[in-house]
Amino acid sequence: MAQVLALIDDLFFQSKLLETAKQLGVDVRMCTTPDALDAELAKSTPRLVVVDLNARANPLDAVGRVHAGGREIPLIGFLSHVQRDLAERARAAGCSEVMPRSKFTQNLATILARAKSDW
């Protein structure tokens, strides 16, 4: 079971997340589309879902689908700090937390470590 599922289609961020996770011993499964995320969620329940809200493949739809069927999984979305409207829509769709990309990057190790322990 992956401790973290991530919907990220940016190769730079994928490698950054995977490298940090490897250093911390956190199992991350990378998804590049909402359908791939759905398939992973059908297999198991992760401790955390991370979504790049600027992903090309309708990330807000994916956020809403994470909580389908009553699943209660912490979900962090990240985006550009100037996208206030998108941040509000992400919260309304079900993101537990929305943060600027810079803050997400700065706190990535802490975020992943939380997923390794009890959230």
C-alpha positions in Angstrom: 0.0 0.0 0.0 1.3 3.4 -0.9 1.4 5.8 2.0 1.1 8.8 -0.4 -0.7 9.1 -3.7 0.3 12.1 -5.8 -1.4 13.5 -8.9 1.5 15.4 -10.5 2.2 15.6 -14.2 5.3 17.9 -13.9 8.4 15.7 -14.2 10.5 18.1 -12.1 8.1 18.0 -9.2 7.6 14.2 -9.6 11.3 13.6 -9.2 11.6 16.1 -6.3 8.7 14.4 -4.5 10.0 10.9 -5.2 13.6 11.7 -4.1 12.4 13.3 -0.8 10.1 10.3 -0.2 13.0 7.9 -0.8 15.2 9.7 1.7 12.4 9.5 4.3 11.4 5.9 3.6 7.9 7.0 2.5 6.1 4.9 -0.2 4.8 7.3 -2.9 2.8 6.3 -5.9 2.8 8.8 -8.7 -0.3 9.4 -10.9 -0.4 11.6 -13.9 -4.2 11.6 -14.6 -7.3 11.5 -12.4 -8.2 8.1 -13.8 -4.8 6.7 -12.7 -5.4 8.2 -9.2 -8.9 6.5 -9.2 -7.3 3.2 -10.0 -4.8 3.5 -7.2 -7.5 4.5 -4.7 -9.5 1.4 -5.7 -6.5 -0.7 -4.7 -5.8 0.8 -1.3 -6.4 3.8 1.0 -3.3 6.0 1.4 -2.5 8.1 4.3 -2.3 11.2 2.1 -3.1 12.4 -1.4 -1.2 15.3 -2.9 -2.5 17.1 -6.0 -0.8 19.6 -8.2 -3.8 22.0 -8.8 -2.1 23.1 -12.0 -1.9 19.6 -13.5 -3.2 19.5 -17.1 -5.8 16.7 -16.5 -8.6 18.4 -14.5 -7.2 18.2 -11.0 -10.3 19.7 -9.3 -12.3 16.8 -10.6 -9.8 14.4 -9.1 -10.0 16.2 -5.8 -13.7 15.6 -5.7 -13.4 12.0 -6.6 -10.9 11.2 -3.8 -13.6 11.6 -1.2 -16.2 9.6 -3.2 -17.9 6.8 -1.2 -17.2 8.6 2.1 -13.4 8.1 2.1 -11.7 10.5 4.5 -8.2 10.9 3.3 -6.2 14.1 4.0 -5.6 15.9 0.7 -3.1 18.6 0.1 -3.3 20.7 -3.1 -0.6 23.1 -4.2 -0.6 25.9 -6.8 0.9 29.2 -7.7 0.5 31.7 -4.8 -1.5 34.2 -7.1 -4.3 31.7 -7.8 -6.7 32.6 -5.0 -9.8 31.7 -6.9 -8.4 28.2 -7.7 -7.4 27.8 -4.1 -11.0 28.5 -3.0 -12.4 26.1 -5.6 -10.0 23.4 -4.4 -11.1 23.8 -0.8 -14.7 23.6 -1.9 -13.9 20.4 -3.9 -12.4 18.7 -0.8 -8.8 19.7 -0.3 -7.9 19.6 3.4 -5.1 22.0 2.8 -4.2 24.3 -0.1 -0.8 25.9 -0.2 1.5 27.8 -2.6 3.9 25.7 -4.5 6.8 27.4 -2.7 5.5 26.5 0.7 4.7 23.0 -0.4 8.3 22.6 -1.7 9.8 24.1 1.5 7.8 21.8 3.8 7.8 18.7 1.6 9.9 16.6 4.0 7.6 17.5 6.9 4.5 16.8 4.9 5.8 13.4 3.8 7.0 12.5 7.3 3.5 13.3 8.7 2.1 10.8 6.2 4.5 8.2 7.5 3.2 8.6 11.0 -0.4 9.1 12.2 -1.8 12.0 10.3 
